[in-house]
Amino acid sequence: MSDIDQFLDKLWLQQGVSQHTIAAYKSDLSHFQNWLASRNQRLEQASREDIVSYLGVRREQGIKSRSQARLLSSLRKYFGYLLRTQLRADDPTAHLQSPKLPASLPKSISEADVTALLQAPVTNTALGLRDKAMLELLYATGLRVSELVGLKMSEVSLRQGVVRVVGKGNKERLVPMGEEALYALEQYLRYGRPELMQNATDVVFLSQRSQQMTRQTFWHRIRIYALQAGLPENISPHRLRHAFATHLLNHGADLRALQMLLGHSDIATTQIYTQVAKARLKQLHEQHHPRG
């Protein structure tokens, strides 16, 4: 068994790393090993200069930043293992910096697809009323799914049309619901929730057992409605939160206001959505400007 295979076996046994990740590490290490062999050098004896040279070669070959970062991660894991097992006295990757990765755009869905999803629940049952209210509220407020399923009656004001959310870092924010979400929530609270409530509880959205819904259950419900609406199965609560943010920006929302609505502690987290908005503006310009 090769040194690489021994390392990967221990990695799998000790850390439960997936087979996909194992295969990626093996590919990265094997390619580096072959490159070193062409220079009459051994993998376990590679120096910092060898690694820097190899990363430069791969960059010239057109390797992307994410692949470069994964390659360096593979090397760090391997040489860290050699250091821990005392097969080496140093780690040649110790002071190497990973390439800066471009911020990935959040995956959103179109306004038409959101409308189709929101119209999917049949509201002649308590569960249908509940699911309709949850979907409308999620899209109208951009709540995290954990915030949505954990919402309490004491945190909802139908008169003012707002929900009070305690988010990450125990930070509280008030988020307006909008007319459609408010109506759907009123219908659920009047006709659906009493049917589901078998014992006294402050939880807004109840399961069939009169308990707080889990995130997994709500995720499953969204997948069902996505299929009914003819949408991809991978629509998730998180994508609806992204849709909330993206659609607000597309309609002229202020970035600071969006930060408050989403409950982001740092404006930099919210700024990624400006890339989405810019992409949308560029698309509109190309489609509708006479010289686009």
Phi, psi and omega in degrees: 000133182287164177299322180297315180296320178298316178299315182292324177298316180292323178298318180292317182290319187274328186243355179063033181294142183294157178297327178297316179292320178302315180297321179294316178298317181297319179297314181298312183291322180294319178296318179294320178299316180294322178296317178296320181299325179293345178251015179059041178233160183252147183302312185291349180252009184300142179261171176300320180296323177298316182294316179298318179297316181295318178298324177294319177298315181295324178295318178294333178281356176095016179296138183281163184302319182293320178292323177297318180294320179294320178301313180295324177297319178299315180294321178298316179299315184293311183287334172295322177296316179298322180293316181295324182270008177061028174274347173219153180264353181217167177242107184293348180265001191305319186246021177273137181265138176287149177295147179287125183269142175292142179297130181278136180288135177294142179279122180245180175228156185290162179296325179294320179292322177298316179301316178298320179294317182292335180272355185291319182297137174271121191263030176261012175228162180297320180292322178296318177297319178298311183294321177300314180296320181294316180294315179298317182292321180298315182287328183282336186243339183070024179297151168291151184298325178295325178289323181292308183290337180267006183297136181252154179301325181291349181258005182246130174239102179291327182294317180271347179071036181225159170241142177259119187245133172256106187260208182299143181070017179060028180270135184260142176215152175256130182233125177289148184268325187087159189294315184296314180293320179298316179296315181297320179292319178299318180296319179294314182294329181278319188245333185265310185298318179302326180289327181275339186278107180262344177211163184296128179204152180264357181290135182286305187259111188258148173278178178297339178265015178063035178240170176294133178294149174271161177297323181295320179297315180294321176302315180298319180297320179297318179299320179299313182290328177297317178296318179298327181273001180074028181255165178299149181292339187277012173291129186229169174303324181294324179290328175292323175297318176296320180298318177306311183292314183296315182292325176297315179296320179299334180260016170097015181293150177281140184296322179294320178296319179297322177302316180294319181294321182280341181079028177280131179283335183237130180298334180298328178294324181282332187296341179300333181288340178295331176295322178296315181296318179297320179297321179293317179297320178298317180297316179297321180297315181296324184281325192243343180282138183300335178245024181289000000 
